[in-house]
Every structure is written in structure tokens, then in C-alpha cells.
Amino acid sequence: MSASTLLELEEASQELVRFDARHADAIGPLASLLLRSESAASSQIENLTSSARSVAIADLGEASPPNARLIVRNARAMQAAIRLAGQLDESAIIEMHAALLHESNPEATGAWRRQAVWIGGTGLGPHTANFVPPRAELVPAAMADLIEFMKRDDLPVLVHAAITHAQFETIHPFIDGNGRTGRALLHAMLRSKGLLQNVTVPISAGLLADTSHFFASLTAYQAGNPEDIVLLVGEAAFRGVSEARWLMSAVEDLLGGWRETLTARQDALSRAVLEELPRQPVLSVSAVEARFEASNTAARRALDQLEAADIVHEFTGRKRSKLWVATQVTDLLDQFAERAVRRTL
């Protein structure tokens, strides 16, 4: 790495540490909000898009578009990556991948791939592909080598995480889901090495600024130049922190206004539900019952109080199995996605 790249990565690392420390108490709903925004941005890199409302509906297990369900699965993979950050070995990576695909493509999970794959070209063969990863029989040794590399402690963390991600994409150890799993692995590295300890910064939102540059940097890495992807991850970290600050500030302002608007007593269930809306902006009576171990009557009363305060509204029009949405939260999440795409280098 050049001196200028290492300086850029050091500054980006300090920015991540400052943001993480600033939001050390952002546990629960706000931390989940950041993780979901990273998962949605990572999915968007793969052209998997869906409205925040649809994703929240999918998270409840309700009928929803396929892309929304895939984005929810990506959030599960990110959660697994954070949970497994302390034991980054073969089984942990396979578990992250399974969390992503065990519903949509279960036959692709559980082990490294056993067939050839290629990037670009046609489905007829790899002859016109943009890149052909290693043959299947070479994957176990290549991944074992990568896992040993991940154990090193003599590299700057962002450099280490970026190269780990790039090498994972180069090996392409699965037949599907490599991009999303690889970005989850990048976050696992940031957590494992202690650069982030409390929250997930939406680095993928930074990469969305120019996805062609991102894919070109991976191509350059595969040609022997690691500096482009390392520098790009550093730039994406800066952008991710900037976008996360915007989102957190907007949501905290929104919650502050709602707390004043809601007239229920301080120990009312509706106030506890209000605090959960950043995590789950679409709710059902049964979801409130399960989350708060509340009775059906108490859950309905809480939702009625929130609706009376114009914080949520019922949008299905059904007599049964009704759903309520905090539109201001889903609007903010949709704005976050739009901001990431609009950003330019």
C-alpha cells in the first residue's frame, strides 16, 4: 500500500471508531436500524431492491415481494456475521451463507461449491466470462488459506478486511450469494478486530455511490492490484458514516417528537412499542403480543393509542390480520436508499 492509501485508511478507521463510540448506547432498535440499512444497501449492489415497508412486512413473515424476503435474509446473514465475529472459521462462514440462502436456495448452502462458476458471459459456459474463479476442487484449500490470513494481527484493520473481502469474492466459494456473504464477512472482520464494537456502519451504502468502480476494483485485485479495493473500502467507510449520521439524527428527532406527542402515561405499553418502531416499522397485534409478552387487549390498546397520535396507521383495510405502519420511519429508510444511489465520487 502507498503511504497516501494507508493515511486515507487510518483516517477512515478513526472516523469509524468515533461514530461507534458516539453510538455506543444505540442498542436494540437503533442498532437494528443501522444493520438493516447496511443489509438493504448490500442487497442493492446486487440489484435487489424493495421498499422499506415491504421489507418490514417480510420481516413479520407476512406475504411480500420476493426481493423483500431476500433483503430480510441478508439482514439475517449480517446478524450471523456479527454474532460469529469471535470465531471466524469455515463453519462460521458457511453459517453466514446459510442464514442468507437457506430459504430461497437451500441446495446452495451447507458446504463449499462443488461445481464450476463464472462471472459474466452466458449460461452456456465460461468462454466469454469476465472472470472465472478457481476450480471447485481448489476451493477448500483456498478458503483454508484465507481463514489463516484472517487470523493475522499485523495489518491495519480496514486493509485486512478489504483484502479478505476481495479474496473471498475471487475464490467465490459458493454457487450463489457470494457478494452479500462477502460483505457480511467484511463486517465480521471489523467487529472481530475491534474497529467496530457497538454498531454496524452501512459501508455498502458508500459502495453504492459507484458500483461500476467497486466491481472494477475487484477486477483489478484479481489482476494483482489490491490497492484499488482497499482505497475504495476506506472511501466507502467515510460515506457510510456520513449517511449513518444522517439517518440516526433523523430517527432520533422523529422519536423525540413522538415521545412528546403521545399522551399515554409513562409506563404504557404504547410507549415501549414506540421505541421499537425503528427496528420494526410495520406491526401486527400478534407481533406486539409476542415482542412484549402482552395480552391481545393490551396490544390492541397500544396500537390504538399510537394511531390516535398519528404515529402509526392501519393500511390493509382488513377486518382481521391488520397491519400498522410508521410511515415516517419507512420514508426515512427509503430516502436513505435514494441518497446512497445519488452519491457520486
MOVENNOR-V349887 format. One record per helix or strand of 3 or more residues. SS is the DSSP state (2 for helix, 1 for strand). FROM is the first residue (numbers start at 1). TO is the last residue. If there is no record, write none. Layout:
ss=SS from=FROM to=TO
ss=SS from=FROM to=TO
//
This chain:
ss=2 from=3 to=22
ss=2 from=29 to=45
ss=2 from=52 to=59
ss=2 from=66 to=83
ss=2 from=85 to=87
ss=2 from=90 to=101
ss=2 from=106 to=108
ss=2 from=136 to=150
ss=2 from=157 to=171
ss=2 from=178 to=192
ss=2 from=203 to=222
ss=2 from=227 to=261
ss=2 from=269 to=276
ss=2 from=285 to=292
ss=2 from=296 to=308
ss=2 from=327 to=342
//
